[in-house]
Amino acid sequence: MKQLPPRFLEDRALRDAARAVLTEDLVRLRESLGEQGIASRVSAGVGTTISTRMREGARDVLAQARAQASDHKGVLALLVGAIVLFLARGPILEWLREIDDEADGDETPLAAPAPEGDPA
């Protein structure tokens, strides 16, 4: 048999090593897919991506809100006051009804009834 050139022997050794690495990777991939399917991998990746983007978006909105709040403190105070009044509307309305009921009970008639007995 004819002697192969050294370059050819080196290339064959590299090819065999690459094939061994690829075979090991395929075995690990099959084991990994057996543990966790492709669908669960994709959903986990998508869920992570969406939650990351939502966190970043919430941070951006919060930063913008802080900037706007510092520029418009009066409007912010008015808005907070309106929200507090809206949330406390039940107790406030009950208090106003109690005041109205007390005012109705304390009324004195305009014309006093005539006294009974002798008009003298």
Secondary structure, 3 states (H helix, E strand, C coil): CCCCCHHHHHHHHHHHHHHHHHHHHHHHHHHHHHHCCHHHHHHHHHHHHHHHHHHHHHHHHHHHHHHHHHHCHHHHHHHHHHHHHHHCHHHHHHHHHHHHHHHHHCCCCCCCCCCCCCCC
